[in-house]
Amino acid sequence: DAKTTQPTSMDCAEGRAANLPCNHSTISGNEYVYWYRQIHSQGPQYIIHGLKNNETNEMASLIITEDRKSSTLILPHATLRDTAVYYCIVNDMRFGAGTRLTVKP
Amino acid sequence: NAGVMQNPRHLVRRRGQEARLRCSPMKGHSHVYWYRQLPEEGLKFMVYLQKENIIDESGMPKERFSAEFPKEGPSILRIQQVVRGDSAAYFCASSPVVGDVYSNQPQHFGDGTRLSIL
């Protein structure tokens, strides 16, 4: 079973920030948090990962709480092409059902 | 750099036949993972391999399924005597080895093989 839990679905208005939460309360001290997304039935696409510090790249930002029991993926300016299923996982690489993000015009 | 290559992209088999799915990892990657995805569901971990070594096969069905990653050549996921329930998308991912077995480097996925059983 996955060590992460995420909301089933979320909506976001185009151009607004999308904030996707993830709970990983049983994460071990040396386990990283990874985020992927899957558009339609394509292969999952890597987005970002982190251990305890906040991370940012050209796609997104990752905010990890100080106790590391949860994190938030932020897409700063969501576009229609960001509509996808977003997965949060840790090092065990067990995927849950993810969050289906729908970006609306 | 070429990404993770999976072939074939689509595979059709009749019940009872064998299915062989191939995965060539990214250059420099020595770890391979296989996942299965049923329609409208998430990815289910199947097996994690290094070259010539199975690290974790806890997600693999005990019968009819096997996986290998030889010293030379692609990783192979083999399904013997296929049944209708094996119809799914099978994804392969690879990662480099850095330090411990469970590296902090992210996986990179291929585009999958869609297996259809008639």
Backbone of each chain as ProteinMPNN parsed JSONL, in Angstrom:
{"seq_chain_A": "DAKTTQPTSMDCAEGRAANLPCNHSTISGNEYVYWYRQIHSQGPQYIIHGLKNNETNEMASLIITEDRKSSTLILPHATLRDTAVYYCIVNDMRFGAGTRLTVKP", "coords_chain_A": {"N_chain_A": [[0.833, -1.189, 0.0], [0.34, 2.319, -0.623], [2.309, 4.886, 0.936], [1.367, 7.372, 1.034], [-1.264, 9.836, 1.04], [-3.765, 11.467, -0.821], [-6.033, 14.077, -1.927], [-8.892, 13.142, -3.884], [-9.717, 14.617, -6.127], [-9.354, 17.874, -7.65], [-10.14, 21.24, -8.547], [-9.028, 24.013, -10.529], [-8.683, 27.418, -11.414], [-7.742, 28.672, -14.573], [-4.587, 30.225, -14.866], [-4.417, 30.768, -12.205], [-2.827, 29.864, -9.049], [-2.189, 26.466, -8.422], [-2.585, 24.375, -5.723], [-1.553, 21.474, -4.457], [-2.145, 19.103, -2.054], [-0.448, 16.662, 0.049], [-0.329, 13.896, 2.184], [2.022, 12.271, 4.206], [2.5, 10.749, 6.615], [3.906, 8.648, 7.745], [6.455, 8.713, 6.828], [9.919, 7.933, 6.499], [13.066, 8.979, 8.009], [15.065, 9.238, 6.047], [13.8, 9.215, 3.654], [12.729, 10.483, 0.523], [10.393, 12.843, -0.902], [8.496, 12.602, -3.775], [7.118, 13.984, -6.746], [4.938, 13.317, -9.409], [3.275, 13.522, -12.588], [0.52, 12.492, -14.633], [-0.632, 12.611, -17.777], [-3.525, 12.048, -19.496], [-3.205, 8.862, -20.766], [-0.517, 8.699, -20.879], [3.001, 8.04, -20.145], [4.036, 8.507, -16.737], [5.218, 11.71, -15.714], [8.073, 13.121, -14.353], [8.143, 15.617, -11.823], [9.168, 17.06, -9.5], [11.271, 16.772, -6.563], [12.04, 16.3, -3.04], [13.694, 16.485, 0.197], [13.722, 17.719, 2.868], [13.966, 20.426, 2.721], [12.411, 23.247, 1.127], [11.72, 23.175, -2.358], [12.298, 24.347, -5.683], [11.659, 24.406, -9.154], [11.645, 24.75, -12.754], [9.123, 23.919, -13.297], [7.515, 23.703, -10.977], [6.873, 24.313, -7.431], [7.866, 22.896, -4.319], [6.687, 22.433, -1.147], [7.585, 21.402, 1.974], [6.49, 20.331, 5.094], [7.762, 21.15, 8.38], [7.838, 18.961, 10.116], [7.807, 16.997, 8.288], [5.622, 15.476, 7.609], [3.761, 16.096, 5.767], [3.208, 17.574, 2.514], [3.149, 20.1, -0.071], [2.446, 20.581, -3.424], [3.026, 23.144, -5.675], [1.739, 24.697, -8.439], [2.482, 27.494, -10.013], [1.154, 29.173, -11.915], [-1.387, 27.975, -13.246], [-2.139, 26.214, -16.256], [-4.289, 25.152, -18.98], [-3.109, 22.909, -19.965], [-2.005, 21.742, -17.779], [-3.816, 20.067, -16.688], [-4.258, 16.973, -15.282], [-3.435, 13.813, -13.698], [-2.026, 13.889, -10.56], [0.626, 12.596, -8.76], [1.894, 11.844, -5.577], [4.649, 10.458, -4.059], [6.813, 8.378, -1.999], [10.11, 7.062, -1.238], [9.559, 4.324, -1.483], [8.247, 3.985, -3.776], [5.591, 3.318, -4.269], [2.62, 3.926, -5.782], [-0.303, 5.816, -5.131], [-3.776, 6.583, -5.697], [-3.654, 9.157, -6.552], [-4.199, 12.713, -7.315], [-6.703, 14.076, -9.231], [-6.338, 16.747, -11.133], [-8.122, 19.381, -12.458], [-7.904, 21.946, -14.66], [-9.612, 24.857, -15.244], [-11.018, 27.017, -17.752]], "CA_chain_A": [[0.0, 0.0, 0.0], [1.083, 3.562, -0.694], [2.504, 5.584, 2.2], [0.882, 8.748, 0.853], [-2.693, 10.029, 0.763], [-4.041, 12.718, -1.53], [-7.453, 14.215, -2.3], [-9.206, 12.467, -5.143], [-9.797, 15.555, -7.248], [-9.332, 19.316, -7.369], [-10.281, 22.132, -9.69], [-8.255, 25.244, -10.424], [-8.931, 28.33, -12.528], [-6.573, 28.956, -15.414], [-3.829, 31.404, -14.461], [-4.272, 30.805, -10.743], [-1.934, 28.856, -8.487], [-2.784, 25.195, -7.988], [-1.895, 23.865, -4.542], [-1.951, 20.075, -4.295], [-1.596, 18.592, -0.798], [-0.138, 15.234, 0.185], [0.038, 13.462, 3.542], [2.951, 11.12, 4.276], [2.786, 10.812, 8.051], [4.806, 7.558, 8.158], [7.7, 8.831, 6.068], [11.135, 7.725, 7.282], [13.949, 10.137, 8.016], [15.898, 9.35, 4.853], [12.965, 9.072, 2.452], [12.397, 11.686, -0.211], [9.044, 12.992, -1.45], [8.553, 12.806, -5.228], [5.848, 14.29, -7.415], [4.829, 13.005, -10.827], [1.942, 13.705, -13.122], [0.206, 11.645, -15.767], [-1.607, 13.247, -18.658], [-4.233, 10.972, -20.199], [-2.626, 7.552, -20.484], [0.92, 8.743, -21.166], [3.863, 7.678, -19.029], [4.167, 9.567, -15.729], [6.272, 12.699, -15.921], [8.661, 13.61, -13.121], [7.998, 17.06, -11.628], [10.066, 17.63, -8.501], [11.383, 15.964, -5.354], [12.739, 16.972, -1.956], [13.87, 15.745, 1.445], [13.136, 18.515, 3.943], [13.944, 21.835, 2.327], [11.53, 23.573, 0.006], [12.407, 23.092, -3.637], [11.635, 25.005, -6.817], [12.275, 24.285, -10.48], [10.906, 25.478, -13.793], [7.752, 23.418, -13.393], [6.7, 23.79, -9.775], [7.528, 24.434, -6.134], [7.498, 21.865, -3.352], [6.778, 22.897, 0.23], [7.526, 20.275, 2.9], [6.352, 20.822, 6.469], [8.953, 20.934, 9.202], [7.811, 17.586, 10.643], [7.88, 16.159, 7.077], [4.471, 14.58, 7.504], [2.936, 16.483, 4.631], [3.844, 18.485, 1.572], [2.255, 20.724, -1.039], [2.993, 20.921, -4.734], [2.439, 24.389, -6.156], [1.905, 25.122, -9.826], [2.208, 28.918, -9.746], [0.198, 29.759, -12.876], [-1.884, 26.776, -13.923], [-2.68, 26.316, -17.61], [-5.159, 24.032, -19.32], [-2.268, 21.727, -20.2], [-1.635, 21.141, -16.495], [-4.846, 19.098, -16.311], [-3.589, 15.677, -15.218], [-3.445, 13.169, -12.381], [-0.777, 14.197, -9.88], [0.97, 11.582, -7.772], [2.915, 12.107, -4.569], [5.135, 9.168, -3.554], [8.098, 8.416, -1.304], [11.115, 6.18, -1.835], [9.12, 2.954, -1.752], [7.747, 3.995, -5.151], [4.224, 2.803, -4.356], [1.719, 5.0, -6.178], [-1.718, 5.746, -4.758], [-4.682, 6.949, -6.786], [-3.319, 10.495, -7.012], [-5.213, 13.774, -7.373], [-7.044, 14.496, -10.588], [-6.441, 18.211, -11.206], [-8.748, 19.914, -13.668], [-7.739, 23.391, -14.799], [-10.77, 25.334, -16.004], [-10.805, 28.359, -18.319]], "C_chain_A": [[0.878, 1.252, 0.0], [1.201, 4.176, 0.69], [1.994, 7.008, 2.132], [-0.616, 8.75, 0.632], [-2.893, 11.419, 0.173], [-5.541, 12.84, -1.773], [-7.683, 13.625, -3.681], [-9.174, 13.425, -6.315], [-9.771, 16.994, -6.75], [-9.559, 20.053, -8.669], [-9.451, 23.382, -9.442], [-8.593, 26.119, -11.635], [-7.632, 28.601, -13.269], [-5.92, 30.259, -14.974], [-3.639, 31.542, -12.961], [-3.26, 29.747, -10.304], [-2.736, 27.613, -8.104], [-1.948, 24.641, -6.851], [-2.399, 22.456, -4.259], [-1.311, 19.507, -3.04], [-1.33, 17.088, -0.849], [0.242, 14.955, 1.638], [0.942, 12.238, 3.459], [3.431, 11.013, 5.713], [3.742, 9.716, 8.521], [6.134, 7.596, 7.421], [8.902, 8.639, 6.989], [12.08, 8.906, 7.093], [14.757, 10.334, 6.752], [15.107, 9.197, 3.555], [12.643, 10.429, 1.838], [10.918, 11.671, -0.593], [9.19, 13.338, -2.932], [7.151, 13.14, -5.743], [5.983, 13.98, -8.898], [3.438, 13.405, -11.289], [1.773, 12.826, -14.357], [-0.932, 12.291, -16.549], [-2.205, 12.175, -19.552], [-3.578, 9.641, -19.838], [-1.147, 7.511, -20.855], [1.715, 8.232, -19.969], [3.954, 8.817, -18.034], [5.392, 10.434, -15.99], [6.769, 13.185, -14.57], [8.496, 15.13, -13.023], [9.092, 17.601, -10.711], [10.205, 16.651, -7.348], [12.18, 16.727, -4.306], [12.799, 16.103, -0.715], [13.247, 16.513, 2.61], [13.105, 20.003, 3.629], [12.944, 22.048, 1.209], [12.351, 23.59, -1.276], [11.6, 23.817, -4.701], [12.396, 24.671, -8.093], [11.371, 24.977, -11.488], [9.454, 25.047, -13.881], [6.913, 23.791, -12.174], [7.561, 24.105, -8.56], [7.001, 23.342, -5.22], [7.745, 22.421, -1.962], [6.594, 21.692, 1.139], [7.447, 20.829, 4.315], [7.568, 20.43, 7.297], [9.0, 19.513, 9.765], [7.821, 16.545, 9.522], [6.686, 15.224, 6.898], [3.527, 14.98, 6.373], [3.709, 17.432, 3.728], [2.78, 19.046, 0.634], [3.015, 21.005, -2.319], [2.275, 22.171, -5.223], [2.791, 24.593, -7.627], [1.526, 26.601, -9.847], [1.17, 29.559, -10.667], [-0.344, 28.62, -13.743], [-2.424, 27.106, -15.32], [-3.537, 25.092, -17.888], [-4.347, 22.749, -19.515], [-1.759, 21.092, -18.919], [-2.71, 20.18, -15.986], [-4.258, 17.695, -16.413], [-3.885, 15.036, -13.864], [-2.062, 13.363, -11.77], [-0.557, 13.191, -8.753], [2.089, 12.073, -6.867], [3.353, 10.745, -4.038], [6.418, 9.39, -2.749], [8.984, 7.323, -1.886], [10.636, 4.764, -2.132], [8.481, 2.826, -3.118], [6.4, 3.319, -5.312], [3.304, 3.988, -4.638], [0.329, 4.754, -5.606], [-2.555, 6.126, -5.965], [-4.399, 8.346, -7.317], [-4.475, 11.469, -6.92], [-5.456, 14.141, -8.829], [-7.284, 15.999, -10.576], [-7.068, 18.606, -12.541], [-8.588, 21.426, -13.649], [-8.828, 23.892, -15.734], [-10.539, 26.749, -16.522], [-11.644, 29.404, -17.592]], "O_chain_A": [[1.986, 1.26, 0.535], [0.311, 4.015, 1.525], [2.172, 7.774, 3.079], [-1.177, 7.79, 0.103], [-2.283, 12.399, 0.601], [-6.247, 11.833, -1.821], [-6.791, 13.612, -4.529], [-8.66, 13.087, -7.381], [-10.112, 17.29, -5.605], [-9.22, 19.567, -9.749], [-9.201, 23.763, -8.298], [-8.766, 25.615, -12.744], [-6.568, 28.74, -12.666], [-6.594, 31.262, -14.741], [-2.812, 32.327, -12.496], [-2.889, 28.86, -11.072], [-3.823, 27.71, -7.534], [-0.74, 24.457, -6.995], [-3.551, 22.273, -3.864], [-0.086, 19.429, -2.948], [-1.895, 16.356, -1.662], [1.032, 15.684, 2.238], [0.656, 11.289, 2.729], [4.619, 11.167, 5.996], [4.332, 9.842, 9.594], [6.859, 6.601, 7.398], [8.906, 9.122, 8.122], [11.935, 9.711, 6.173], [15.105, 11.463, 6.409], [15.692, 9.064, 2.48], [12.329, 11.39, 2.54], [10.277, 10.62, -0.604], [9.923, 14.259, -3.293], [6.145, 12.641, -5.237], [6.973, 14.318, -9.547], [2.535, 13.602, -10.476], [2.74, 12.468, -15.03], [-2.036, 12.485, -16.039], [-1.49, 11.48, -20.275], [-3.426, 9.35, -18.651], [-0.588, 6.444, -21.111], [1.151, 8.016, -18.896], [3.952, 9.982, -18.433], [6.443, 9.96, -16.421], [5.975, 13.613, -13.732], [8.683, 15.845, -14.007], [9.851, 18.49, -11.096], [9.349, 15.785, -7.169], [12.902, 17.672, -4.623], [12.066, 15.123, -0.582], [12.338, 16.006, 3.268], [12.312, 20.751, 4.203], [12.664, 21.134, 0.433], [13.522, 23.969, -1.277], [10.373, 23.889, -4.626], [13.627, 24.655, -8.108], [10.446, 25.701, -11.117], [8.638, 25.745, -14.482], [5.743, 24.151, -12.308], [8.789, 24.158, -8.635], [5.85, 22.919, -5.328], [8.859, 22.828, -1.631], [5.558, 21.029, 1.083], [8.238, 21.692, 4.695], [8.301, 19.502, 6.957], [10.076, 18.926, 9.88], [7.841, 15.343, 9.79], [6.75, 14.281, 6.109], [2.585, 14.249, 6.069], [4.722, 18.011, 4.122], [1.663, 18.534, 0.558], [4.095, 21.595, -2.299], [1.046, 22.24, -5.186], [3.96, 24.654, -8.007], [0.347, 26.926, -9.71], [0.392, 30.404, -10.225], [0.172, 28.343, -14.826], [-3.072, 28.131, -15.53], [-3.518, 24.12, -17.133], [-4.835, 21.648, -19.263], [-1.149, 20.023, -18.955], [-2.522, 19.544, -14.949], [-3.816, 17.273, -17.482], [-4.51, 15.648, -12.998], [-1.05, 13.04, -12.391], [-1.429, 12.968, -7.913], [3.085, 12.636, -7.321], [2.512, 9.956, -3.608], [7.026, 10.458, -2.815], [8.649, 6.726, -2.909], [11.243, 4.069, -2.947], [8.2, 1.721, -3.582], [6.095, 2.797, -6.384], [3.216, 4.927, -3.847], [-0.157, 3.623, -5.598], [-2.112, 6.009, -7.107], [-4.847, 8.694, -8.41], [-5.58, 11.113, -6.509], [-4.526, 14.474, -9.562], [-8.304, 16.469, -10.072], [-6.598, 18.21, -13.607], [-9.073, 22.103, -12.742], [-8.959, 23.423, -16.865], [-9.946, 27.581, -15.835], [-11.591, 30.586, -17.935]]}, "seq_chain_B": "NAGVMQNPRHLVRRRGQEARLRCSPMKGHSHVYWYRQLPEEGLKFMVYLQKENIIDESGMPKERFSAEFPKEGPSILRIQQVVRGDSAAYFCASSPVVGDVYSNQPQHFGDGTRLSIL", "coords_chain_B": {"N_chain_B": [[19.827, 12.898, -24.788], [18.45, 9.698, -25.045], [15.246, 8.754, -23.892], [13.509, 6.53, -21.601], [12.861, 3.57, -23.215], [10.211, 1.724, -24.419], [8.953, -1.25, -25.795], [6.767, -3.56, -27.448], [4.644, -0.727, -28.366], [1.971, -1.264, -28.462], [0.359, -4.325, -27.859], [-1.164, -7.253, -28.829], [-2.661, -10.154, -27.731], [-3.849, -13.536, -27.692], [-5.894, -15.369, -25.406], [-4.038, -17.507, -23.32], [-1.672, -17.352, -24.706], [1.78, -16.148, -24.756], [3.15, -13.12, -23.457], [5.609, -10.734, -24.088], [7.276, -8.041, -22.825], [9.32, -5.279, -23.414], [11.942, -3.235, -22.104], [14.128, -0.611, -22.337], [16.391, 1.018, -20.407], [17.175, 4.46, -19.523], [20.254, 5.893, -20.647], [23.015, 5.088, -18.682], [21.503, 4.424, -16.508], [20.891, 1.985, -14.069], [18.914, 0.76, -12.721], [15.708, -0.659, -12.819], [12.173, -0.456, -12.961], [8.96, -1.931, -12.891], [5.545, -1.305, -13.613], [1.99, -1.734, -13.39], [-1.006, -0.65, -14.892], [-4.376, -0.444, -14.626], [-7.368, 0.472, -16.456], [-8.512, 3.709, -15.594], [-7.365, 3.595, -13.089], [-4.716, 3.876, -10.563], [-1.094, 3.585, -10.751], [0.306, 0.394, -10.241], [2.816, -0.983, -8.379], [5.09, -3.457, -9.497], [7.655, -4.834, -9.788], [11.148, -4.476, -8.975], [14.299, -4.048, -10.285], [17.836, -4.589, -10.503], [20.738, -4.73, -12.603], [20.941, -8.047, -13.512], [19.765, -8.858, -11.145], [17.09, -9.252, -8.897], [15.536, -6.95, -6.937], [13.192, -6.285, -5.513], [10.272, -7.925, -5.603], [7.745, -7.856, -4.707], [5.302, -6.936, -5.605], [4.589, -8.449, -7.716], [2.541, -10.824, -9.339], [2.359, -14.202, -8.186], [2.266, -16.329, -9.93], [2.738, -17.021, -13.383], [3.892, -14.58, -14.1], [7.015, -13.024, -14.74], [10.214, -11.407, -14.434], [13.166, -9.96, -15.793], [16.47, -8.579, -15.9], [18.974, -8.529, -17.739], [22.605, -8.671, -17.956], [23.417, -7.646, -20.39], [21.435, -5.92, -22.722], [17.817, -5.296, -22.909], [15.425, -4.882, -20.169], [13.064, -7.41, -19.444], [9.656, -8.078, -19.186], [7.696, -10.77, -18.608], [4.798, -12.496, -19.402], [3.118, -15.356, -18.961], [0.747, -17.597, -20.476], [-1.529, -15.831, -20.898], [-4.392, -14.068, -19.585], [-7.694, -12.555, -19.756], [-7.798, -10.651, -17.764], [-5.253, -9.657, -17.645], [-5.062, -7.587, -19.348], [-3.949, -4.381, -19.738], [-2.116, -1.296, -19.14], [1.345, -1.327, -19.2], [3.99, -0.015, -17.513], [7.353, 1.033, -17.575], [10.101, 2.138, -15.631], [13.175, 3.903, -15.029], [16.166, 4.452, -13.089], [19.202, 6.041, -11.972], [21.959, 4.616, -10.132], [22.842, 5.69, -7.004], [24.703, 5.713, -4.319], [22.922, 4.298, -1.74], [20.68, 1.45, -2.137], [18.035, 2.336, -2.392], [17.877, 4.913, -4.074], [18.08, 8.541, -4.136], [17.533, 9.629, -6.497], [15.202, 10.573, -9.024], [12.756, 8.506, -10.715], [12.484, 7.833, -14.205], [10.049, 7.586, -16.645], [8.892, 5.343, -19.217], [6.785, 5.326, -22.186], [5.027, 3.284, -22.038], [3.492, 0.015, -22.543], [0.663, -1.073, -24.141], [-1.29, -3.67, -23.403], [-3.437, -5.949, -24.818], [-5.818, -8.44, -24.422], [-7.342, -10.916, -26.232]], "CA_chain_B": [[19.756, 11.538, -24.255], [17.2, 8.998, -25.274], [14.538, 8.432, -22.67], [13.224, 5.123, -21.401], [12.203, 3.066, -24.417], [9.437, 0.508, -24.225], [8.326, -1.791, -26.994], [6.055, -2.706, -28.387], [3.716, 0.233, -27.762], [0.71, -1.994, -28.347], [0.547, -5.759, -28.029], [-2.416, -8.0, -28.756], [-2.45, -11.587, -27.562], [-5.026, -14.356, -27.392], [-5.8, -16.074, -24.131], [-3.168, -18.665, -23.32], [-0.376, -17.049, -25.324], [2.766, -15.464, -23.921], [3.43, -11.725, -23.789], [6.946, -10.265, -23.68], [7.355, -6.594, -22.883], [10.726, -4.912, -23.298], [12.23, -1.904, -21.58], [15.523, -0.181, -22.344], [16.475, 2.179, -19.51], [17.97, 5.605, -19.968], [21.696, 5.655, -20.609], [23.6, 5.331, -17.37], [20.616, 3.949, -15.447], [21.069, 0.554, -13.85], [17.768, 0.253, -11.963], [14.482, -0.682, -13.61], [10.943, -0.722, -12.212], [7.789, -2.199, -13.723], [4.251, -0.99, -13.016], [0.804, -2.064, -14.187], [-2.09, 0.309, -14.684], [-5.674, -0.778, -15.198], [-8.1, 1.69, -16.843], [-9.063, 4.574, -14.546], [-6.738, 3.313, -11.797], [-3.342, 4.329, -10.428], [-0.039, 2.622, -11.096], [0.59, -0.612, -9.216], [4.193, -1.472, -8.427], [5.22, -4.89, -9.703], [8.977, -5.385, -9.52], [12.281, -3.545, -9.028], [15.459, -4.86, -10.652], [19.134, -4.102, -10.936], [21.322, -5.655, -13.581], [21.1, -9.444, -13.094], [19.36, -9.018, -9.755], [15.762, -8.761, -8.525], [15.628, -6.323, -5.621], [11.901, -6.311, -4.829], [9.222, -8.417, -6.507], [6.58, -8.034, -3.846], [4.07, -6.588, -6.312], [4.438, -9.335, -8.881], [1.763, -12.042, -9.102], [3.261, -15.343, -7.955], [2.231, -17.258, -11.061], [2.674, -16.602, -14.792], [4.651, -13.358, -14.33], [8.426, -13.024, -14.385], [10.937, -10.249, -14.962], [14.609, -10.071, -15.762], [17.238, -7.44, -16.396], [20.268, -9.161, -17.946], [23.795, -7.829, -18.016], [23.333, -6.967, -21.67], [20.105, -5.921, -23.31], [16.737, -4.642, -22.157], [14.671, -5.627, -19.173], [11.921, -8.106, -20.035], [8.549, -8.539, -18.35], [7.119, -11.899, -19.334], [3.535, -12.992, -18.862], [2.782, -16.612, -19.612], [-0.662, -18.024, -20.474], [-2.259, -14.608, -20.565], [-5.844, -14.098, -19.398], [-8.291, -11.252, -20.056], [-7.483, -9.722, -16.686], [-3.911, -9.091, -17.817], [-5.167, -6.409, -20.215], [-3.581, -3.198, -18.95], [-0.913, -0.604, -19.599], [2.508, -1.693, -18.388], [4.988, 1.043, -17.599], [8.698, 0.789, -17.069], [10.828, 3.339, -15.238], [14.567, 3.629, -14.674], [16.862, 5.467, -12.313], [20.614, 5.725, -11.781], [22.277, 4.177, -8.784], [23.655, 6.638, -6.263], [24.741, 5.348, -2.913], [22.097, 3.18, -1.286], [19.78, 0.821, -3.106], [16.934, 3.259, -2.63], [18.5, 6.169, -4.446], [17.217, 9.709, -4.099], [17.305, 10.118, -7.844], [13.854, 10.214, -9.465], [12.559, 7.597, -11.818], [12.002, 8.372, -15.464], [9.149, 6.58, -17.184], [8.624, 5.186, -20.634], [5.41, 5.609, -22.602], [4.185, 2.146, -21.728], [2.997, -0.972, -23.514], [-0.745, -1.401, -23.927], [-1.513, -5.093, -23.676], [-4.851, -6.312, -24.976], [-5.997, -9.894, -24.511], [-8.598, -11.233, -26.914]], "C_chain_B": [[18.416, 10.924, -24.581], [16.572, 8.685, -23.929], [14.393, 6.937, -22.518], [12.404, 4.633, -22.598], [11.489, 1.762, -24.104], [8.908, 0.038, -25.578], [7.827, -3.197, -26.736], [5.162, -1.692, -27.667], [2.355, -0.407, -27.533], [0.988, -3.46, -28.638], [-0.802, -6.443, -27.851], [-2.077, -9.479, -28.681], [-3.799, -12.268, -27.333], [-4.812, -15.043, -26.061], [-4.935, -17.313, -24.264], [-1.81, -18.432, -23.951], [0.555, -16.38, -24.318], [2.933, -14.018, -24.397], [4.814, -11.37, -23.25], [7.011, -8.767, -23.9], [8.8, -6.205, -22.603], [10.884, -3.466, -22.85], [13.724, -1.651, -21.624], [15.632, 1.074, -21.494], [17.245, 3.323, -20.153], [19.446, 5.262, -19.837], [22.236, 6.0, -19.226], [22.738, 4.879, -16.213], [20.753, 2.439, -15.318], [19.939, -0.057, -13.03], [16.525, 0.375, -12.817], [13.304, -1.085, -12.723], [9.836, -0.999, -13.221], [6.523, -1.922, -12.924], [3.149, -1.439, -13.97], [-0.282, -1.051, -13.863], [-3.342, -0.163, -15.41], [-6.404, 0.518, -15.544], [-8.689, 2.405, -15.643], [-8.487, 4.262, -13.159], [-5.319, 3.868, -11.767], [-2.358, 3.243, -10.825], [0.207, 1.679, -9.919], [2.009, -1.128, -9.413], [4.201, -2.983, -8.62], [6.584, -5.398, -9.23], [10.032, -4.311, -9.729], [13.531, -4.386, -9.244], [16.706, -3.995, -10.834], [19.619, -5.063, -12.012], [21.534, -7.026, -12.928], [20.615, -9.723, -11.67], [17.946, -8.478, -9.55], [15.843, -8.231, -7.096], [14.327, -6.488, -4.837], [10.856, -6.771, -5.833], [7.92, -8.604, -5.76], [5.256, -7.69, -4.538], [3.765, -7.48, -7.498], [3.539, -10.511, -8.518], [2.688, -13.254, -9.054], [3.329, -16.286, -9.154], [2.16, -16.475, -12.373], [3.509, -15.362, -15.092], [6.106, -13.555, -13.921], [9.088, -11.818, -15.017], [12.42, -10.521, -14.857], [15.225, -8.795, -16.305], [18.67, -7.961, -16.566], [21.403, -8.146, -18.019], [23.82, -7.012, -19.304], [21.9, -7.01, -22.164], [19.052, -5.34, -22.388], [16.209, -5.505, -21.016], [13.445, -6.222, -19.86], [10.91, -8.424, -18.938], [7.811, -9.595, -19.163], [5.857, -12.355, -18.634], [3.168, -14.244, -19.648], [1.284, -16.889, -19.504], [-1.589, -16.865, -20.104], [-3.763, -14.861, -20.461], [-6.37, -12.683, -19.624], [-7.924, -10.212, -19.012], [-6.088, -9.119, -16.76], [-3.922, -7.863, -18.725], [-4.949, -5.154, -19.37], [-2.48, -2.463, -19.695], [0.212, -0.973, -18.644], [3.586, -0.643, -18.615], [6.298, 0.583, -16.964], [9.309, 2.132, -16.698], [12.26, 2.954, -14.928], [15.127, 4.774, -13.839], [18.328, 5.073, -12.213], [20.842, 5.221, -10.368], [23.19, 5.217, -8.175], [23.624, 6.206, -4.811], [23.884, 4.142, -2.609], [21.212, 2.633, -2.394], [18.616, 1.746, -3.424], [17.515, 4.653, -2.844], [17.541, 7.33, -4.295], [16.941, 10.253, -5.484], [15.928, 9.684, -8.336], [13.871, 9.193, -10.588], [12.141, 8.387, -13.054], [11.244, 7.268, -16.176], [9.159, 6.537, -18.703], [7.152, 5.455, -20.92], [4.496, 4.401, -22.478], [3.93, 1.207, -22.901], [1.546, -1.261, -23.163], [-0.984, -2.836, -24.364], [-3.008, -5.361, -23.72], [-4.948, -7.812, -25.177], [-7.377, -10.18, -25.125], [-9.251, -12.477, -26.325]], "O_chain_B": [[17.372, 11.554, -24.412], [17.264, 8.39, -22.955], [15.057, 6.163, -23.207], [11.378, 5.22, -22.942], [12.088, 0.818, -23.59], [8.471, 0.845, -26.399], [8.382, -3.932, -25.918], [4.956, -1.809, -26.459], [1.679, -0.13, -26.542], [1.751, -3.794, -29.544], [-1.492, -6.237, -26.853], [-1.293, -9.988, -29.482], [-4.753, -11.657, -26.849], [-3.677, -15.269, -25.643], [-5.082, -18.081, -25.215], [-0.89, -19.226, -23.756], [0.17, -16.088, -23.186], [2.864, -13.737, -25.594], [5.143, -11.669, -22.102], [6.826, -8.281, -25.015], [9.429, -6.724, -21.681], [10.071, -2.6, -23.173], [14.502, -2.39, -21.02], [15.028, 2.094, -21.824], [17.881, 3.159, -21.194], [19.831, 4.436, -19.01], [21.949, 7.064, -18.677], [23.167, 4.935, -15.061], [20.734, 1.71, -16.309], [19.984, -1.236, -12.682], [16.31, 1.398, -13.468], [13.43, -1.943, -11.85], [9.782, -0.375, -14.281], [6.426, -2.248, -11.741], [3.344, -1.515, -15.183], [-0.456, -0.649, -12.713], [-3.37, -0.269, -16.636], [-6.087, 1.565, -14.978], [-9.296, 1.778, -14.775], [-9.086, 4.641, -12.152], [-4.779, 4.279, -12.794], [-2.743, 2.132, -11.187], [0.302, 2.103, -8.767], [2.356, -1.643, -10.476], [3.423, -3.703, -7.994], [6.662, -6.283, -8.378], [9.865, -3.381, -10.519], [13.798, -5.32, -8.489], [16.636, -2.841, -11.256], [18.983, -6.08, -12.29], [22.224, -7.14, -11.915], [21.014, -10.716, -11.061], [17.639, -7.367, -9.982], [16.176, -8.966, -6.166], [14.349, -6.792, -3.644], [10.587, -6.075, -6.812], [7.087, -9.425, -6.145], [4.197, -8.121, -4.083], [2.778, -7.27, -8.202], [3.753, -11.141, -7.482], [3.675, -13.325, -9.786], [4.337, -16.962, -9.362], [1.579, -15.391, -12.432], [3.81, -15.113, -16.259], [6.399, -14.17, -12.895], [8.599, -11.27, -16.004], [12.877, -11.22, -13.953], [14.603, -8.041, -17.054], [19.485, -7.85, -15.65], [21.186, -6.939, -18.127], [24.197, -5.84, -19.304], [21.227, -8.032, -22.034], [19.333, -4.946, -21.256], [16.51, -6.695, -20.919], [12.863, -5.605, -20.751], [11.264, -8.969, -17.892], [7.358, -9.331, -20.277], [5.848, -12.573, -17.423], [2.936, -14.187, -20.856], [0.634, -16.462, -18.55], [-2.329, -16.927, -19.122], [-4.324, -15.725, -21.135], [-5.596, -11.727, -19.678], [-7.757, -9.034, -19.33], [-5.772, -8.181, -16.027], [-2.909, -7.177, -18.856], [-5.677, -4.904, -18.409], [-1.978, -2.92, -20.722], [0.044, -0.933, -17.425], [4.032, -0.41, -19.739], [6.327, -0.143, -15.971], [9.068, 3.139, -17.362], [12.533, 1.8, -14.598], [14.633, 5.901, -13.878], [18.665, 3.898, -12.353], [19.985, 5.394, -9.502], [24.203, 5.585, -8.77], [22.592, 6.332, -4.151], [24.105, 3.068, -3.169], [21.021, 3.259, -3.436], [18.253, 1.921, -4.587], [17.623, 5.453, -1.915], [16.325, 7.14, -4.322], [16.202, 11.226, -5.639], [15.52, 8.547, -8.095], [14.858, 9.039, -11.307], [11.534, 9.454, -12.962], [11.735, 6.145, -16.298], [9.397, 7.539, -19.377], [6.376, 5.77, -20.018], [3.307, 4.492, -22.783], [4.123, 1.552, -24.067], [1.232, -1.645, -22.036], [-0.889, -3.166, -25.546], [-3.743, -5.043, -22.785], [-4.241, -8.383, -26.007], [-8.412, -9.752, -24.616], [-10.318, -12.888, -26.78]]}, "name": "protein", "num_of_chains": 2, "seq": "DAKTTQPTSMDCAEGRAANLPCNHSTISGNEYVYWYRQIHSQGPQYIIHGLKNNETNEMASLIITEDRKSSTLILPHATLRDTAVYYCIVNDMRFGAGTRLTVKPNAGVMQNPRHLVRRRGQEARLRCSPMKGHSHVYWYRQLPEEGLKFMVYLQKENIIDESGMPKERFSAEFPKEGPSILRIQQVVRGDSAAYFCASSPVVGDVYSNQPQHFGDGTRLSIL"}
